[in-house]
């Protein structure tokens, strides 16, 4: 989107960004349900487009697993003014998408295949497609890039380490020792007893951990999109894949041994890694990730936590938008330029 000399957006550019004529989803305001084929049958996932930019389209992968797109609504305050077309997307089992009661569906490879089906349905490709993943969405974005990077123009990995064991070690060795130890002992006792549904569990986690490392403000002041996401998390997806909390991953979680550090040099597309000082994730590890990526770039949010898009919002979105605007031109041959061993 171009700007006038006084810094204001030219109305012609704004008109183009808001021109949805000819878009198949115009009738629904950009929202649509996309059929997704799985080993357990066909289901539908929900997406919603915002804006119109033929050269820059960002698909947003939310965290969890089993959270919702809602907490990413902070994007509405920044990305439209930057002329960026973007897509909200509730993964299967989340938010407005179908919620099949089949635990066999909650596997990383199946989620990667789901993202690829969504990409094809939305018509995204290497000339325009940027994949953004926050938290668990970062795991999914890394896996997608390793399997399908020939379709990407760019990649964003936000607030996610490339190793689940390293994430858990950081929680155990750095974050837990700094907590109130009586509260931590009670949290651990509830986990050991399998009593994490006990209201006392979140009563302890929120003030002693989440308000320090997930979103650095009193929970009663958390913005409405964050409140809605926490209210709508699907524990049938979240708990088996991650464990009951963000205090590291449970030893028996499906993602507990996930590690892609050694594979990062295979991701050849321009990639932004975002870390934050107070994150549940180790910011030094995320800076290391950017160094291992052939075209990596690191954005450090000095005041932020796991949801730095809220508690260090201006720095977060300024860095994200700069990265998106500075992406090199798309390859001449769409979707064929970059190949990987997994392609």
C-alpha positions as CSV (number, residue, x, y, z in Angstrom):
1,X,0.0,0.0,0.0
2,X,1.5,3.3,-1.0
3,X,1.6,6.4,1.2
4,X,1.2,10.1,0.5
5,X,4.2,12.4,1.4
6,X,2.5,13.3,4.7
7,X,2.5,9.6,5.7
8,X,-1.2,9.1,5.2
9,X,-2.4,6.2,3.0
10,X,-3.5,7.3,-0.4
11,X,-7.2,6.6,-0.9
12,X,-6.5,4.8,-4.2
13,X,-4.4,2.2,-2.4
14,X,-6.9,1.9,0.4
15,X,-9.6,1.4,-2.2
16,X,-7.6,-1.5,-3.8
17,X,-7.1,-3.1,-0.4
18,X,-10.8,-3.0,0.3
19,X,-11.9,-3.9,-3.3
20,X,-13.4,-7.4,-3.0
21,X,-15.1,-7.5,-6.3
22,X,-14.5,-10.8,-8.1
23,X,-13.6,-12.5,-4.8
24,X,-15.5,-15.8,-4.4
25,X,-15.9,-15.1,-0.6
26,X,-17.2,-11.5,-1.0
27,X,-20.8,-12.5,-0.1
28,X,-19.6,-13.8,3.3
29,X,-17.3,-11.0,4.1
30,X,-14.2,-13.2,3.5
31,X,-15.3,-16.1,5.7
32,X,-15.6,-19.6,4.3
33,X,-15.5,-23.2,5.4
34,X,-13.0,-25.4,3.6
35,X,-13.4,-29.2,3.3
36,X,-10.5,-31.2,4.6
37,X,-9.9,-34.9,4.0
38,X,-8.5,-36.9,6.8
39,X,-8.0,-40.6,7.6
40,X,-11.2,-40.4,9.6
41,X,-13.3,-38.8,6.9
42,X,-14.0,-35.3,5.5
43,X,-14.5,-32.4,7.9
44,X,-14.6,-28.6,7.5
45,X,-12.3,-25.9,8.8
46,X,-13.1,-22.2,9.1
47,X,-11.1,-19.4,7.5
48,X,-11.7,-15.6,7.1
49,X,-9.8,-13.3,4.7
50,X,-9.1,-9.7,5.6
51,X,-8.0,-7.3,2.9
52,X,-6.9,-7.7,-0.7
53,X,-3.3,-7.8,-1.9
54,X,-2.3,-9.9,-4.8
55,X,1.4,-10.0,-3.8
56,X,1.2,-10.6,0.0
57,X,-1.1,-13.1,1.7
58,X,-0.4,-14.3,5.2
59,X,-2.1,-17.4,6.6
60,X,-2.2,-17.3,10.4
61,X,-1.6,-20.5,12.4
62,X,-2.8,-20.1,16.0
63,X,-1.3,-21.8,19.0
64,X,-2.5,-24.5,21.4
65,X,-2.9,-27.0,20.0
66,X,-6.6,-26.6,20.2
67,X,-6.7,-22.9,20.8
68,X,-8.4,-20.5,18.3
69,X,-7.7,-17.7,15.9
70,X,-9.3,-15.2,18.3
71,X,-6.2,-14.0,20.2
72,X,-4.6,-13.2,16.8
73,X,-7.3,-10.5,16.3
74,X,-4.7,-7.9,17.4
75,X,-3.5,-8.1,13.8
76,X,-6.6,-6.0,12.9
77,X,-5.0,-3.0,14.5
78,X,-1.8,-3.2,12.3
79,X,-1.9,-5.3,9.2
80,X,-4.8,-3.6,7.3
81,X,-3.0,-0.2,7.5
82,X,0.1,-1.9,6.1
83,X,-1.9,-3.3,3.1
84,X,-1.3,-6.9,4.0
85,X,-3.9,-9.5,3.1
86,X,-4.3,-12.1,5.8
87,X,-6.3,-15.1,6.8
88,X,-7.7,-16.2,10.1
89,X,-7.9,-20.0,10.4
90,X,-9.2,-22.3,13.1
91,X,-7.5,-25.7,12.8
92,X,-9.6,-28.8,12.9
93,X,-10.8,-29.3,16.5
94,X,-10.6,-25.6,17.2
95,X,-12.9,-22.6,17.3
96,X,-15.5,-22.4,14.4
97,X,-14.1,-25.5,12.7
98,X,-15.5,-29.0,13.1
99,X,-14.7,-30.8,16.4
100,X,-14.5,-34.5,15.6
101,X,-14.2,-36.7,18.7
102,X,-11.4,-38.8,17.3
103,X,-8.0,-38.7,19.0
104,X,-6.3,-40.3,16.0
105,X,-6.6,-37.0,14.2
106,X,-4.4,-35.1,16.6
107,X,-1.1,-35.9,14.9
108,X,1.5,-33.5,13.6
109,X,1.7,-34.9,10.1
110,X,-2.1,-34.8,9.7
111,X,-2.1,-31.1,10.7
112,X,0.6,-30.4,8.1
113,X,-1.5,-32.1,5.4
114,X,-4.5,-30.0,6.6
115,X,-2.5,-26.8,6.1
116,X,-1.6,-27.9,2.6
117,X,-5.2,-28.5,1.8
118,X,-6.2,-25.1,3.1
119,X,-3.4,-23.5,1.1
120,X,-4.7,-25.1,-2.1
121,X,-8.3,-24.1,-1.4
122,X,-7.3,-20.5,-0.8
123,X,-5.2,-20.4,-3.9
124,X,-2.0,-19.3,-2.2
125,X,1.4,-20.0,-3.8
126,X,5.1,-18.9,-3.9
127,X,4.3,-15.6,-5.5
128,X,2.3,-14.4,-2.5
129,X,2.1,-16.9,0.4
130,X,3.6,-16.2,3.8
131,X,2.9,-18.7,6.6
132,X,2.8,-17.3,10.1
133,X,2.8,-19.6,13.1
134,X,2.7,-18.6,16.8
135,X,3.5,-21.0,19.6
136,X,2.2,-24.4,18.5
137,X,1.5,-22.8,15.2
138,X,5.3,-22.3,15.0
139,X,5.9,-26.0,15.2
140,X,3.3,-26.5,12.5
141,X,4.9,-23.8,10.4
142,X,8.3,-25.4,10.6
143,X,7.0,-28.8,9.7
144,X,5.0,-27.3,6.8
145,X,8.1,-25.5,5.5
146,X,10.2,-28.7,5.7
147,X,7.5,-30.5,3.6
148,X,6.2,-27.9,1.2
149,X,8.5,-24.9,1.2
150,X,8.3,-24.7,-2.6
151,X,4.9,-23.0,-2.1
152,X,6.2,-20.3,0.3
153,X,7.3,-16.8,-0.3
154,X,8.2,-16.3,3.4
155,X,7.8,-17.8,6.8
156,X,7.3,-16.4,10.3
157,X,8.0,-18.5,13.5
158,X,6.7,-16.6,16.5
159,X,7.4,-17.5,20.1
160,X,8.3,-21.1,19.5
161,X,11.6,-23.0,20.0
162,X,12.6,-25.6,17.5
163,X,12.9,-28.3,20.2
164,X,10.3,-29.5,22.6
165,X,12.9,-31.0,25.0
166,X,14.8,-27.7,25.0
167,X,11.6,-25.9,25.7
168,X,10.8,-28.1,28.7
169,X,14.4,-27.9,29.9
170,X,14.2,-24.1,29.8
171,X,11.0,-24.2,31.9
172,X,12.5,-26.5,34.4
173,X,16.0,-25.0,34.7
174,X,15.3,-21.3,34.3
175,X,11.6,-20.4,34.8
176,X,10.5,-22.8,37.6
177,X,13.4,-21.9,40.0
178,X,12.3,-18.2,39.8
179,X,8.7,-19.1,40.8
180,X,7.2,-19.1,44.2
181,X,8.3,-22.5,45.3
182,X,5.3,-23.3,47.5
183,X,3.0,-22.5,44.6
184,X,5.2,-24.6,42.2
185,X,5.1,-27.6,44.6
186,X,1.3,-27.4,44.7
187,X,1.1,-27.2,40.9
188,X,3.4,-30.2,40.6
189,X,1.4,-32.2,43.1
190,X,-1.8,-31.5,41.2
191,X,-0.1,-32.7,38.0
192,X,1.3,-35.8,39.6
193,X,-2.2,-36.6,40.9
194,X,-3.8,-36.1,37.5
195,X,-6.0,-33.5,39.0
196,X,-5.3,-30.6,36.6
197,X,-9.1,-30.1,36.1
198,X,-9.2,-28.9,39.7
199,X,-9.9,-25.1,39.6
200,X,-7.0,-24.7,42.0
201,X,-4.6,-25.7,39.3
202,X,-5.3,-22.6,37.1
203,X,-5.7,-20.4,40.3
204,X,-2.0,-21.1,40.9
205,X,-0.8,-21.1,37.3
206,X,-2.3,-17.8,36.3
207,X,-0.7,-15.5,38.9
208,X,2.5,-17.4,39.4
209,X,3.3,-18.3,35.8
210,X,1.0,-17.0,33.1
211,X,1.0,-13.4,34.3
212,X,4.8,-13.5,34.2
213,X,5.5,-15.5,31.0
214,X,2.3,-15.8,28.9
215,X,0.9,-12.3,29.0
216,X,2.4,-9.7,31.4
217,X,-0.6,-8.0,32.8
218,X,-3.2,-9.0,35.4
219,X,-5.4,-11.8,34.0
220,X,-8.6,-9.7,34.6
221,X,-7.1,-7.1,32.3
222,X,-6.2,-9.5,29.5
223,X,-7.7,-8.2,26.2
224,X,-11.0,-9.7,25.1
225,X,-9.6,-11.8,22.2
226,X,-7.2,-13.5,24.6
227,X,-10.0,-14.1,27.1
228,X,-12.1,-15.7,24.4
229,X,-9.3,-17.9,23.2
230,X,-8.6,-19.2,26.8
231,X,-12.3,-19.9,27.2
232,X,-12.5,-21.8,24.0
233,X,-9.4,-24.0,24.1
234,X,-10.3,-27.6,23.3
235,X,-8.5,-29.8,25.9
236,X,-9.2,-32.9,23.9
237,X,-6.6,-31.6,21.4
238,X,-4.4,-29.5,23.8
239,X,-3.7,-32.0,26.6
240,X,-2.7,-35.1,24.5
241,X,-0.3,-33.1,22.3
242,X,1.1,-30.5,24.8
243,X,0.1,-31.4,28.3
244,X,-2.2,-29.5,30.7
245,X,-0.2,-26.3,30.9
246,X,2.5,-24.3,29.2
247,X,4.9,-25.1,32.1
248,X,6.9,-27.2,29.7
249,X,5.5,-30.2,27.9
250,X,4.3,-33.3,29.7
251,X,6.6,-36.3,29.3
252,X,3.8,-38.4,27.7
253,X,2.6,-35.6,25.4
254,X,2.7,-36.4,21.6
255,X,5.0,-33.5,21.0
256,X,7.4,-34.1,23.9
257,X,10.2,-35.4,21.8
258,X,9.7,-33.1,18.7
259,X,13.0,-31.5,17.7
260,X,13.9,-29.9,14.4
261,X,17.0,-27.9,15.2
262,X,19.2,-30.0,12.9
263,X,16.8,-29.5,10.1
264,X,16.5,-25.7,10.2
265,X,19.3,-25.2,7.5
266,X,17.0,-27.0,5.0
267,X,14.4,-24.1,5.2
268,X,15.7,-21.8,2.4
269,X,12.8,-19.2,2.3
270,X,13.2,-15.9,4.1
271,X,12.2,-16.6,7.7
272,X,11.5,-14.3,10.6
273,X,11.9,-15.7,14.1
274,X,10.3,-13.7,16.9
275,X,11.3,-14.1,20.5
276,X,10.7,-12.2,23.7
277,X,12.5,-11.5,27.0
278,X,9.9,-13.0,29.3
279,X,8.6,-15.7,27.0
280,X,7.9,-19.3,28.1
281,X,10.4,-20.0,25.3
282,X,14.1,-19.3,25.5
283,X,14.8,-16.1,23.6
284,X,18.5,-17.2,23.1
285,X,17.4,-20.4,21.5
286,X,15.1,-18.5,19.1
287,X,17.9,-16.2,18.2
288,X,20.0,-19.3,17.5
289,X,17.3,-20.6,15.2
290,X,17.5,-17.4,13.1
291,X,21.2,-18.0,12.7
292,X,20.8,-21.5,11.5
293,X,18.2,-20.6,8.9
294,X,19.9,-19.7,5.6
295,X,17.8,-16.6,5.2
296,X,16.8,-16.1,8.9
297,X,16.1,-12.9,10.7
298,X,15.5,-12.4,14.4
299,X,13.1,-10.0,16.1
300,X,13.6,-9.5,19.8
301,X,10.7,-8.1,21.9
302,X,12.4,-6.7,25.0
303,X,9.2,-6.1,26.9
304,X,7.3,-9.1,25.7
305,X,6.3,-12.5,26.9
306,X,4.7,-15.5,25.0
307,X,2.0,-13.2,23.8
308,X,4.4,-10.4,22.8
309,X,1.8,-9.3,20.2
310,X,0.0,-7.8,23.2
311,X,2.6,-6.9,25.9
312,X,5.2,-5.6,23.4
313,X,2.7,-4.9,20.7
314,X,4.3,-1.9,18.8
315,X,7.7,-3.5,18.6
316,X,6.2,-6.8,17.6
317,X,4.1,-5.5,14.7
318,X,6.7,-3.0,13.5
319,X,9.2,-5.8,13.2
320,X,6.7,-8.2,11.5
321,X,5.5,-5.6,9.0
322,X,9.1,-4.6,8.2
323,X,9.9,-8.2,7.4
324,X,6.8,-8.7,5.2
325,X,7.4,-5.5,3.3
326,X,11.1,-6.4,2.7
327,X,10.5,-9.9,1.3
328,X,12.2,-10.3,-2.1
329,X,10.2,-10.6,-5.2
330,X,8.6,-13.9,-5.8
331,X,10.4,-16.4,-8.1
332,X,9.7,-16.4,-11.8
333,X,8.3,-20.0,-11.7
334,X,5.7,-20.1,-9.0
335,X,5.8,-23.1,-6.6
336,X,8.8,-24.7,-8.4
337,X,11.8,-22.6,-7.3
338,X,12.6,-24.2,-4.0
339,X,12.6,-28.0,-3.6
340,X,13.3,-30.0,-0.4
341,X,14.0,-33.7,0.3
342,X,10.5,-33.9,1.7
343,X,8.8,-32.5,-1.4
